[in-house]
């Protein structure tokens, strides 16, 4: 798998854990919302239906009493218990029929010529008054209604009729009196707008206003406050339009916004509107399109009420949704935090492992403890491993191991290479260290070797070993170089510059300067792991090593007083760049070699 296709632990854990939390919580929330929304819609629709049914039932009961009274009157007449020729008995009967029906304004029983008796209820105190009547003489406005009854076979409600003699509008329930197929008269029961408005007043509450509109129009038939506008009624305007009713909310009904019934699960035969009252509160208006349960009276029921009656459950559902969504977000954040807490130590261990691979142990900070047992074991074990490697690294050349690892191998079988070797040594170290304590001697040597070792590392050399105050290093292994001689020479010149800079500080501190000798040689060597199976050294062996060591020793003969002297063989000199100056010294025979070496001195 390529690096591009690999997953990172923190986003992966966050995504996996968060996805499970999201899917589970979201599924529960969605199911709850769908279920609750359906129940709330159903509940809202049922509340509206129940409210309208209650108003309809209350009004229908009053209307039913009227139709029943007309039916019983017709039956009493058909059984000859009532007779137009006995007006006193008929009047007494009508008094008894009207008395319990407070919603009735008058009840009349007339013969085929429109003559008979009637009982009316006073508008102010409800006192019953009875007398004979002639429709043609006393209430000619009812003549068309009477004529309609002569041609009817069933009872019916009239349209609105303004009676000038009474200065009021009425709806009249008419039942024809038929005998042997012939029209003999009618029973007329009138309901004034006043009595009908009282019905709406009784079924209304402080929050809910019930009203009646004429079927197929927006003309008001009944309203709890309609009595305040009765003086506007006339033959030309027997009913007032909804905009003229003393209801500050309903006056703007025609401009109100029509709502979708589906939003509240309302029946299709209802109109739902919303508006704002004078106090700035939203209210709903629900109006029937048609009503078939009001005993044939051509009116439809309407109500208006505060919007929160229907919206409150939706608001509560919205609060539940917001709360659930908030908890879902918290759960996701918790999942991310948990994933981060789990992944962070592992991530730090992975980054630290990369530093371990590069042997950059000084850059590694100890992994913190964790409340998760497995992660805590990982941190403890990793910290112990780094501690062991740190101790081990003090005794193994770090650069060597890094180079072997960079070449993809952990072992190095011996092989022959063209290698440049460097030896360095402090002049007169033995006598100089006699005046130092062991601690001072160690500090001095460590400082000196650090200065020189830094220059070797800068030129990518491999430090083979420290021999007291001396250093052996080489170039050309384990990594191959095009010109190991040039790198070795530059390292030697850097060492010379470092020593001279350090000597200036020593002299300023009142200390004696340090003098060193450096020898360089290049040639074929055997390089690789040398030693017993249980312990090996990566080193070089061969005559080239001895020659480099002898060139370093030769320096005390060539210039014993030099602060730094760098002697190199002709094999080194012929590979140097032009910017490195050197001077030929001539052939010299060194210990361990039969043939003399052509020696040069690098100019510092």
C-alpha positions as CSV (number, residue, x, y, z in Angstrom):
1,X,0.0,0.0,0.0
2,X,1.4,3.4,-0.9
3,X,1.7,6.2,1.6
4,X,-1.1,8.0,-0.2
5,X,-3.5,5.1,0.4
6,X,-2.6,4.6,4.1
7,X,-4.9,5.8,6.9
8,X,-4.0,8.0,9.8
9,X,-5.1,6.7,13.2
10,X,-6.7,9.9,14.7
11,X,-9.0,10.6,11.8
12,X,-9.7,6.9,11.3
13,X,-10.7,6.3,14.9
14,X,-12.6,9.5,15.0
15,X,-14.4,8.6,11.8
16,X,-15.2,5.0,12.8
17,X,-16.3,5.8,16.4
18,X,-18.0,9.0,15.3
19,X,-19.8,7.1,12.5
20,X,-21.2,4.5,14.9
21,X,-22.3,7.2,17.3
22,X,-23.8,9.3,14.5
23,X,-25.6,6.4,12.8
24,X,-27.0,5.1,16.1
25,X,-28.0,8.5,17.6
26,X,-29.2,9.9,14.2
27,X,-31.4,6.8,13.6
28,X,-33.0,7.1,17.0
29,X,-33.5,10.8,16.6
30,X,-34.9,10.4,13.1
31,X,-37.3,7.7,14.2
32,X,-38.4,9.8,17.2
33,X,-38.9,12.9,15.0
34,X,-40.9,11.0,12.4
35,X,-43.0,9.2,15.0
36,X,-43.5,12.3,17.1
37,X,-44.2,14.5,14.1
38,X,-46.8,12.1,12.9
39,X,-48.4,11.9,16.4
40,X,-48.3,15.6,16.8
41,X,-49.9,16.2,13.4
42,X,-52.5,13.6,14.2
43,X,-53.0,15.1,17.7
44,X,-53.3,18.6,16.2
45,X,-55.9,17.5,13.7
46,X,-57.8,15.6,16.4
47,X,-57.8,18.7,18.7
48,X,-59.2,20.8,15.9
49,X,-61.8,18.2,15.0
50,X,-62.8,17.8,18.6
51,X,-63.2,21.5,19.0
52,X,-65.3,21.9,15.9
53,X,-67.3,18.8,16.8
54,X,-68.0,20.2,20.2
55,X,-69.2,23.5,18.8
56,X,-71.2,21.7,16.1
57,X,-72.8,19.4,18.7
58,X,-73.8,22.3,21.0
59,X,-75.4,24.2,18.1
60,X,-76.9,21.1,16.5
61,X,-78.6,20.2,19.8
62,X,-80.3,23.6,19.8
63,X,-81.3,23.2,16.1
64,X,-82.5,19.7,16.7
65,X,-84.9,21.0,19.4
66,X,-86.4,23.3,16.8
67,X,-86.9,20.6,14.2
68,X,-88.3,18.3,16.8
69,X,-90.7,21.0,18.0
70,X,-91.9,21.5,14.5
71,X,-92.3,17.8,14.0
72,X,-94.3,17.3,17.1
73,X,-96.5,20.4,16.3
74,X,-97.2,18.9,12.9
75,X,-98.1,15.6,14.4
76,X,-100.3,17.2,17.0
77,X,-102.2,19.0,14.2
78,X,-102.4,15.9,12.1
79,X,-104.1,14.1,15.1
80,X,-106.5,17.0,15.5
81,X,-105.1,17.8,18.9
82,X,-104.5,21.3,17.4
83,X,-107.1,23.1,15.3
84,X,-107.0,26.4,13.6
85,X,-110.6,26.9,14.7
86,X,-109.5,26.6,18.4
87,X,-106.8,29.4,18.6
88,X,-106.8,29.4,22.4
89,X,-105.7,25.7,22.6
90,X,-103.2,26.2,19.9
91,X,-101.8,29.3,21.6
92,X,-101.4,27.4,24.8
93,X,-99.5,24.6,23.1
94,X,-97.2,27.1,21.4
95,X,-96.4,28.8,24.7
96,X,-95.4,25.4,26.1
97,X,-93.3,24.6,23.0
98,X,-91.4,27.9,23.0
99,X,-90.8,28.2,26.7
100,X,-87.8,25.7,27.0
101,X,-86.2,26.8,23.7
102,X,-84.4,30.0,24.5
103,X,-82.8,30.0,21.1
104,X,-86.2,30.5,19.4
105,X,-87.4,34.0,18.7
106,X,-90.9,33.1,17.6
107,X,-93.1,30.2,16.7
108,X,-96.2,30.5,14.4
109,X,-98.8,28.2,13.1
110,X,-100.9,29.5,10.2
111,X,-103.5,28.0,7.9
112,X,-103.5,27.9,4.1
113,X,-104.6,31.6,4.0
114,X,-101.7,32.7,6.3
115,X,-103.9,33.3,9.3
116,X,-103.2,31.7,12.7
117,X,-101.5,32.3,16.0
118,X,-97.9,33.0,17.1
119,X,-95.8,33.2,20.3
120,X,-92.7,35.4,20.4
121,X,-89.9,35.9,22.9
122,X,-89.1,39.4,23.9
123,X,-85.5,40.4,23.0
124,X,-84.8,42.1,26.3
125,X,-86.3,40.0,29.1
126,X,-87.4,36.9,27.2
127,X,-91.0,37.3,28.2
128,X,-93.3,35.2,26.0
129,X,-96.1,37.1,24.1
130,X,-98.9,35.4,22.1
131,X,-101.5,36.7,19.7
132,X,-103.2,35.9,16.4
133,X,-101.4,36.8,13.2
134,X,-102.1,37.4,9.5
135,X,-98.9,37.1,7.5
136,X,-100.3,39.2,4.7
137,X,-101.2,42.0,7.1
138,X,-98.6,41.7,9.9
139,X,-95.5,40.4,8.3
140,X,-95.8,40.6,4.5
141,X,-92.0,39.9,4.2
142,X,-92.8,36.3,5.1
143,X,-95.3,35.9,2.2
144,X,-92.7,34.5,-0.3
145,X,-91.6,32.0,2.4
146,X,-95.2,31.0,3.0
147,X,-95.8,30.5,-0.7
148,X,-92.7,28.3,-0.9
149,X,-94.1,26.2,1.9
150,X,-97.3,25.7,-0.1
151,X,-95.4,23.9,-2.8
152,X,-93.1,21.9,-0.5
153,X,-93.6,18.5,1.0
154,X,-90.7,18.5,3.5
155,X,-89.5,21.0,6.1
156,X,-86.7,23.4,5.2
157,X,-84.7,26.4,6.5
158,X,-85.1,29.7,4.8
159,X,-82.3,32.0,3.7
160,X,-81.7,35.1,5.9
161,X,-84.8,37.3,6.0
162,X,-84.8,40.9,7.3
163,X,-88.2,41.6,8.8
164,X,-88.7,45.4,8.8
165,X,-91.5,45.2,11.4
166,X,-88.9,43.7,13.8
167,X,-85.9,45.5,12.4
168,X,-83.9,42.3,12.6
169,X,-82.8,39.3,10.5
170,X,-84.0,35.8,11.0
171,X,-83.6,32.3,9.7
172,X,-86.9,30.5,9.8
173,X,-87.5,26.8,9.9
174,X,-90.7,25.9,8.0
175,X,-92.7,22.7,8.1
176,X,-95.7,22.4,5.7
177,X,-99.0,21.0,7.1
178,X,-100.2,18.5,4.5
179,X,-103.5,16.6,4.7
180,X,-104.7,14.2,2.0
181,X,-102.0,15.7,-0.2
182,X,-103.3,19.2,0.1
183,X,-101.5,22.1,1.7
184,X,-103.4,23.2,4.9
185,X,-100.9,25.6,6.5
186,X,-97.4,25.8,8.0
187,X,-95.4,25.8,11.2
188,X,-92.9,28.6,11.3
189,X,-90.1,28.7,13.9
190,X,-87.8,31.8,13.7
191,X,-84.3,32.2,15.0
192,X,-82.9,35.7,15.1
193,X,-79.2,36.6,14.7
194,X,-79.4,37.7,18.3
195,X,-80.4,34.2,19.5
196,X,-77.9,32.5,17.2
197,X,-75.1,34.7,18.4
198,X,-76.0,33.8,21.9
199,X,-75.4,30.1,20.9
200,X,-71.9,31.0,19.7
201,X,-71.3,33.0,22.9
202,X,-72.1,30.0,25.0
203,X,-69.7,27.7,23.2
204,X,-66.9,30.2,23.0
205,X,-64.2,30.7,25.7
206,X,-61.7,33.4,26.6
207,X,-59.3,32.0,24.0
208,X,-61.5,30.4,21.4
209,X,-64.1,32.4,19.5
210,X,-66.8,30.5,17.6
211,X,-68.8,32.1,14.8
212,X,-71.2,31.1,12.0
213,X,-70.9,32.2,8.4
214,X,-73.6,31.8,5.7
215,X,-72.8,28.9,3.6
216,X,-71.0,29.8,0.4
217,X,-70.2,33.3,1.5
218,X,-68.3,35.4,4.1
219,X,-71.4,36.9,5.5
220,X,-71.6,36.7,9.3
221,X,-74.6,34.9,10.8
222,X,-73.6,34.6,14.4
223,X,-70.7,35.9,16.5
224,X,-70.4,36.5,20.3
225,X,-70.1,40.3,19.7
226,X,-72.4,40.6,16.7
227,X,-75.1,42.4,18.7
228,X,-72.9,45.5,18.6
229,X,-73.6,45.8,14.9
230,X,-77.3,44.8,14.7
231,X,-78.3,48.4,14.0
232,X,-76.5,48.1,10.7
233,X,-78.9,45.4,9.5
234,X,-81.4,46.3,6.8
235,X,-83.4,44.8,4.0
236,X,-80.5,45.6,1.6
237,X,-78.0,44.1,4.0
238,X,-79.7,41.4,6.0
239,X,-76.2,40.1,7.0
240,X,-72.9,41.8,7.7
241,X,-69.7,40.8,5.9
242,X,-66.9,39.3,8.0
243,X,-65.0,42.5,7.7
244,X,-67.7,44.6,9.5
245,X,-68.0,42.3,12.5
246,X,-66.8,43.8,15.9
247,X,-63.9,41.4,15.9
248,X,-60.6,43.1,15.4
249,X,-58.9,39.9,14.4
250,X,-61.5,38.7,11.9
251,X,-61.8,42.0,10.1
252,X,-58.6,41.2,8.2
253,X,-59.6,37.6,7.4
254,X,-59.5,38.2,3.6
255,X,-55.9,39.2,3.8
256,X,-54.8,36.3,6.0
257,X,-52.3,33.7,4.8
258,X,-53.8,30.4,3.7
259,X,-52.0,27.4,5.3
260,X,-51.6,23.9,4.1
261,X,-53.9,21.5,6.0
262,X,-51.3,18.7,5.7
263,X,-49.0,20.6,8.1
264,X,-51.5,20.0,10.9
265,X,-53.2,16.9,9.5
266,X,-56.5,18.7,9.1
267,X,-59.4,17.4,7.0
268,X,-59.7,18.7,3.5
269,X,-63.1,20.3,4.1
270,X,-61.5,22.8,6.4
271,X,-59.8,26.1,5.6
272,X,-56.9,27.1,7.7
273,X,-55.6,30.7,7.9
274,X,-53.2,32.5,10.1
275,X,-53.1,36.2,11.2
276,X,-51.9,38.6,13.8
277,X,-54.2,40.1,16.4
278,X,-53.9,43.6,17.9
279,X,-51.5,42.4,20.6
280,X,-49.1,41.1,18.0
281,X,-49.9,37.5,18.7
282,X,-50.4,34.9,16.0
283,X,-53.8,33.2,15.8
284,X,-55.3,30.6,13.6
285,X,-58.7,30.6,11.9
286,X,-60.4,27.3,10.9
287,X,-63.5,27.5,8.8
288,X,-65.7,24.8,7.5
289,X,-66.3,24.8,3.8
290,X,-69.8,23.2,4.3
291,X,-71.7,21.7,7.1
292,X,-74.3,18.9,6.6
293,X,-74.9,18.3,10.3
294,X,-76.8,21.4,11.3
295,X,-80.3,20.2,10.5
296,X,-80.2,21.9,7.1
297,X,-79.4,25.4,8.4
298,X,-77.3,27.0,5.6
299,X,-74.4,28.1,7.8
300,X,-70.9,26.8,8.5
301,X,-68.9,26.9,11.7
302,X,-65.7,28.8,12.2
303,X,-63.3,29.3,15.1
304,X,-60.2,31.3,15.8
305,X,-57.8,30.7,18.6
306,X,-54.1,31.3,19.7
307,X,-51.6,29.7,17.3
308,X,-49.8,28.0,20.2
309,X,-52.7,25.7,20.7
310,X,-51.5,23.9,17.6
311,X,-47.9,25.1,17.4
312,X,-46.9,24.4,21.0
313,X,-46.4,20.6,20.3
314,X,-44.4,21.5,17.3
315,X,-42.3,23.9,19.3
316,X,-41.7,21.2,21.9
317,X,-40.8,18.8,19.1
318,X,-38.4,21.4,17.8
319,X,-36.8,21.8,21.2
320,X,-36.5,18.0,21.4
321,X,-34.9,18.0,17.9
322,X,-32.5,20.7,18.9
323,X,-31.7,19.0,22.2
324,X,-31.2,15.7,20.4
325,X,-29.0,17.3,17.8
326,X,-27.0,19.0,20.5
327,X,-26.5,15.7,22.4
328,X,-25.5,14.2,19.0
329,X,-22.9,16.8,18.5
330,X,-21.6,16.3,22.0
331,X,-21.5,12.6,21.4
332,X,-19.5,13.2,18.2
333,X,-17.2,15.5,20.0
334,X,-16.8,12.9,22.8
335,X,-16.0,10.3,20.2
336,X,-13.4,12.6,18.6
337,X,-11.9,13.3,22.0
338,X,-11.9,9.6,22.9
339,X,-10.3,8.8,19.6
340,X,-7.7,11.5,20.1
341,X,-6.9,10.2,23.6
342,X,-6.4,6.7,22.2
343,X,-4.6,7.8,19.1
344,X,-2.3,10.5,20.5
345,X,0.1,8.2,22.4
346,X,0.1,5.8,19.4
347,X,0.8,8.7,17.1
348,X,3.6,10.0,19.3
349,X,5.0,6.5,19.5
350,X,4.9,6.3,15.7
351,X,6.7,9.6,15.3
352,X,9.2,8.6,18.0
353,X,9.8,5.3,16.2
354,X,10.8,7.3,13.1
355,X,13.3,9.1,15.2
356,X,14.5,5.8,16.6
357,X,15.0,4.5,13.0
358,X,17.2,7.5,12.4
359,X,18.9,7.1,15.8
360,X,17.9,10.7,16.7
361,X,17.4,9.6,20.2
362,X,18.0,13.1,21.7
363,X,14.9,14.4,19.9
364,X,12.6,11.8,21.5
365,X,10.5,12.9,24.5
366,X,9.2,10.2,26.8
367,X,5.7,9.0,26.0
368,X,3.2,10.0,28.7
369,X,1.3,7.5,30.8
370,X,-2.2,6.6,29.8
371,X,-5.4,5.5,31.6
372,X,-5.8,2.8,28.9
373,X,-3.9,-0.2,30.0
374,X,-2.6,-1.3,26.6
375,X,-1.5,2.2,25.6
376,X,0.2,2.6,29.0
377,X,2.1,-0.6,28.4
378,X,3.1,0.7,25.0
379,X,4.4,3.9,26.5
380,X,6.3,2.2,29.3
381,X,7.9,-0.4,26.9
382,X,8.8,2.3,24.4
383,X,10.4,4.6,26.9
384,X,12.5,1.7,28.2
385,X,13.6,0.8,24.7
386,X,14.6,4.4,24.0
387,X,16.6,4.4,27.3
388,X,18.4,1.3,26.3
389,X,19.2,2.5,22.8
390,X,20.4,5.8,24.3
391,X,22.9,3.9,26.5
392,X,23.8,1.6,23.6
393,X,24.3,4.6,21.2
394,X,27.1,5.9,23.4
395,X,29.3,3.0,22.5
396,X,28.3,2.5,18.8
397,X,29.2,5.0,16.1
398,X,25.8,6.6,15.3
399,X,26.8,7.8,11.8
400,X,27.9,4.3,10.9
401,X,24.6,2.7,11.9
402,X,22.7,5.4,10.1
403,X,24.6,4.8,6.9
404,X,24.1,1.1,7.1
405,X,20.4,1.6,7.7
406,X,20.2,4.1,4.9
407,X,21.6,1.4,2.5
408,X,19.0,-1.0,3.7
409,X,21.3,-3.5,5.5
410,X,21.9,-4.3,9.1
411,X,25.1,-6.3,8.6
412,X,28.2,-5.6,6.4
413,X,30.1,-8.6,5.1
414,X,33.8,-7.8,4.4
415,X,34.6,-6.4,1.0
416,X,37.4,-4.5,-0.7
417,X,36.9,-0.8,-1.2
418,X,39.0,2.2,-2.2
419,X,39.0,4.1,1.2
420,X,40.6,7.3,2.5
421,X,41.8,7.0,6.2
422,X,42.5,9.8,8.7
423,X,44.4,9.6,11.9
424,X,44.7,12.5,14.4
425,X,46.6,12.8,17.7
426,X,47.4,15.4,20.3
427,X,51.0,16.4,20.5
428,X,52.4,15.8,24.0
429,X,49.1,14.8,25.5
430,X,50.7,12.5,28.1
431,X,52.8,15.3,29.7
432,X,49.9,17.8,29.4
433,X,47.5,15.5,31.2
434,X,49.8,14.9,34.2
435,X,48.7,18.1,35.8
436,X,45.0,17.3,35.4
437,X,42.7,15.3,37.6
438,X,40.8,12.3,36.1
439,X,37.7,14.4,35.8
440,X,39.5,17.3,34.1
441,X,41.3,14.9,31.8
442,X,38.0,13.3,30.7
443,X,36.4,16.6,30.2
444,X,39.4,17.8,28.1
445,X,39.5,14.7,25.9
446,X,35.7,14.7,25.4
447,X,35.7,18.4,24.4
448,X,38.6,17.8,22.0
449,X,37.1,14.7,20.4
450,X,33.7,16.5,20.0
451,X,35.4,19.3,18.1
452,X,37.2,17.0,15.7
453,X,34.3,14.5,15.4
454,X,31.9,17.3,14.3
455,X,34.2,18.1,11.4
456,X,34.4,14.4,10.4
457,X,30.6,14.1,10.5
458,X,30.2,17.4,8.5
459,X,32.2,15.7,5.6
460,X,30.2,12.4,6.0
461,X,33.1,10.5,7.4
462,X,32.8,7.3,9.5
463,X,34.5,7.4,12.9
464,X,36.1,4.0,13.3
465,X,37.3,4.3,16.9
466,X,38.6,6.7,19.6
467,X,42.1,5.6,20.8
468,X,42.6,7.7,23.9
469,X,43.1,11.2,22.5
470,X,43.4,9.9,19.0
471,X,40.7,9.5,16.3
472,X,40.6,7.0,13.4
473,X,38.1,7.8,10.6
474,X,37.5,6.8,7.0
475,X,35.6,7.8,3.9
476,X,34.3,5.5,1.1
477,X,32.4,3.0,3.3
478,X,29.8,2.0,4.1
479,X,28.5,4.5,1.5
480,X,30.4,4.8,-1.7
481,X,32.0,8.1,-2.6
482,X,33.3,9.4,-6.0
483,X,36.2,11.1,-4.3
484,X,36.9,10.0,-0.7
485,X,40.3,11.8,-0.7
486,X,38.7,15.2,-1.1
487,X,36.2,14.7,1.7
488,X,39.0,13.4,4.0
489,X,41.2,16.4,3.2
490,X,38.3,18.9,3.9
491,X,37.6,17.2,7.2
492,X,41.3,17.6,8.2
493,X,41.3,21.3,7.2
494,X,38.1,21.8,9.2
495,X,39.7,20.1,12.2
496,X,42.6,22.4,11.9
497,X,40.3,25.5,11.9
498,X,38.4,24.2,14.9
499,X,41.5,23.6,16.9
500,X,42.9,27.0,16.2
501,X,39.6,28.7,17.1
502,X,39.5,26.7,20.3
503,X,43.1,27.5,21.1
504,X,42.3,31.3,20.9
505,X,39.7,30.7,23.7
506,X,42.2,28.6,25.7
507,X,44.8,31.2,25.5
508,X,42.3,33.9,26.5
509,X,41.5,31.7,29.6
510,X,45.1,31.3,30.5
511,X,45.4,27.7,29.2
512,X,48.1,26.2,27.0
513,X,47.1,25.7,23.4
514,X,46.6,22.2,21.9
515,X,48.8,20.9,19.1
516,X,47.7,18.1,16.9
517,X,49.0,16.0,14.0
518,X,46.8,14.5,11.2
519,X,47.7,11.9,8.7
520,X,45.8,11.0,5.5
521,X,46.2,8.1,3.1
522,X,44.0,6.4,0.5
523,X,44.1,2.9,-0.9
524,X,42.4,-0.5,-1.1
525,X,41.2,-1.9,2.2
526,X,39.0,-4.6,3.5
527,X,36.0,-3.0,5.0
528,X,33.0,-4.6,6.9
529,X,32.1,-6.5,10.0
530,X,35.2,-7.8,11.7
531,X,35.2,-9.8,14.9
532,X,33.7,-12.8,16.7
533,X,30.0,-13.7,16.0
534,X,28.8,-12.4,19.4
535,X,30.6,-9.1,18.9
536,X,31.8,-7.4,15.7
537,X,33.1,-4.0,14.7
538,X,32.5,-2.3,11.4
539,X,36.1,-1.4,10.5
540,X,38.8,-1.3,7.9
541,X,41.9,-3.3,7.8
542,X,44.9,-3.2,5.6
543,X,48.2,-1.4,4.8
544,X,46.4,1.8,4.1
545,X,45.4,2.1,7.7
546,X,49.0,1.6,8.8
547,X,50.3,4.2,6.3
548,X,47.8,6.8,7.5
549,X,48.9,6.2,11.1
550,X,52.6,6.5,10.2
551,X,52.0,9.8,8.3
552,X,50.4,11.2,11.5
553,X,53.5,10.2,13.5
554,X,55.8,11.6,10.8
555,X,54.5,15.0,11.6
556,X,56.6,15.3,14.7
557,X,59.7,14.9,12.5
558,X,58.6,17.3,9.7
559,X,57.5,20.2,12.0
560,X,57.5,19.4,15.7
561,X,56.5,22.9,16.8
562,X,53.5,23.3,14.5
563,X,50.2,23.8,16.2
564,X,48.5,21.8,13.5
565,X,50.3,19.7,10.8
566,X,48.5,17.7,8.2
567,X,50.5,15.2,6.2
568,X,49.0,13.3,3.3
569,X,50.2,10.7,0.7
570,X,50.5,11.4,-3.0
571,X,47.4,9.2,-3.5
572,X,45.5,11.8,-1.5
573,X,47.1,14.8,-3.2
574,X,46.3,13.8,-6.8
575,X,42.6,13.7,-6.0
576,X,42.3,17.1,-4.3
577,X,40.4,20.0,-5.9
578,X,42.4,23.1,-6.9
579,X,41.1,25.1,-4.0
580,X,43.0,22.9,-1.6
581,X,46.7,24.0,-1.4
582,X,49.4,21.5,-0.6
583,X,53.2,21.4,-0.7
584,X,55.3,18.4,-1.6
585,X,57.7,17.2,1.0
586,X,59.2,14.3,-0.9
587,X,59.5,10.6,-0.3
588,X,59.7,9.3,3.2
589,X,60.1,5.8,4.5
590,X,57.7,5.0,7.3
591,X,57.7,2.2,9.7
592,X,56.0,-1.0,8.4
593,X,56.5,-0.1,4.7
594,X,59.5,-1.1,2.5
595,X,58.7,1.4,-0.2
596,X,58.8,5.1,0.6
597,X,55.7,7.3,0.6
598,X,55.4,10.4,-1.4
599,X,54.4,12.9,1.3
600,X,52.7,16.3,0.9
601,X,51.6,18.8,3.5
602,X,48.3,20.5,3.3
603,X,48.5,24.3,3.6
604,X,46.4,25.6,6.4
